[in-house]
Amino acid sequence: MSRVEDRMPKPAPSAADDPNPSAAEFLRRLIEKNGYPQKTIVAEMRRVVGEYKEREPKDGDQFTCVGASALSRLVSGKRAFTDRRIFNAVVLTALHLSWEGSARQGDPPGLAEVAKEWDALQSMIDGGGTVTPQQSEVAPATATAPRAAEDAGSAVSSTIDTEHAQIHSAYGAAGIDLLDAARSGDAQAASELGVLRTLDLHFSEGEKWLRKAQAGGSSRVARLLAEADLRERRIVAADVALASANLHARPALSAGTASARDLLLVEAAANAGHRKAAALLAKHFEHVGEAGSAERWQRLADRDE
C-alpha cells in the first residue's frame, strides 16, 4: 500500500477549532455506521494500529492511540482534535473492524481510506453542511457477507455469518479466536465463550457453548449448567471467568501485559459486578497509563455490597 502523505496534511486547525461540534458528530456517526461500540474501538485500537505499522512501517508516525476517556471526550465534543494522528488511529480502527466483521473481503483498509474520511470531514467544515462518513470501500460490520469456504462449492450458512459478526462486534479479534477454537472442538475455548455470552446476558447462546464444552470433557462448566436460575448462573459465571483467567492472568494484569483473551474474561466478570475482577482491571489500566479507566474500575472494586 503506497504512502499517501500528499493527501494527509498535518493536523488541520479548521477541524480542531470548529466552533460547532462538527468533528465530534462526524466521528460519532462514523463509529456508529461501522457498528461497533466505543469500548470495542478502544480495546482494539492498539492491535489494529500495531498490525498496520507492521505492514507499513514507514507510516508508523501517523497514529496516536487513545484510551476510553479520551475517545469519549472527542466523540462528545468536550475535546477538540488537536492531533490529526488521533483521528487516523480511531478511524483506521473503525474501518478495520468492519473489514474483519465482513469476513476480510478485499484488502484491509489503510491510510488511503482514512484520508477519504478526513477529506469528507474537511468538506463538511468548509461548507458548513453535513457530510456522511464515506466508508466507500469497507463493508459495515453488520453486513454478514458469506465467508468463502476452502472447498469449492461449499457454503457457510447465514446463521454462522451472523454469529461471526456478533462475536466480533462484542469481543473483537480475541473473540473470533475463541469462536474458531470452540468450533474446532476446543473445550476450554467453548467454556470461555459460553461464560462470556452468559455474562453478557445471552443465556441461550451461552448454554449452547457450555454444553459443547461439557461434551468435550470440560468439568468447569458443570456448576454453571446445574444452576437453573439465570441470575444466579450469571453470578457463578463471573467466578468461573476469573478462575479461568487466574491460571496465568493475575500477574500479567497487574503488570499491564495480560492477553486479550484474559482481559475479555476479567472485564466481563467485572461488568457483572465481580469486585476482585474490577480491582485487577484497575491495576492493569494503571500500568498501561489509562488513569481514567483505572479510576473507574477501582471505584467499582471499592463499592459497598
Secondary structure, DSSP 4 states (H G I P E B T S, - for coil): ----GGG--S--HHHHS-SSTHHHHHHHHHHHHHT--HHHHHHHHHHHHHHHHHH-GGGGGG-----HHHHHHHHHTSS----HHHHHHHHHHHHHHHHHHTTS-SSPP-HHHHHHHHHHHHHHHHHTS-------SS--TT--PPPPPSSTT----HHHHHHHHHHHHHHHHHHHHHHHHHHTT-HHHHHHHHHHHHHTT-HHHHHHHHHHHHHTT-STTHHHHT--SHHHHHHHHHHHHHHHHHTTHHHHHHHT---HHHHHHHHHHHHTT-HHHHHHHHHHHHHTT-HHHHHHHHHHHHS--
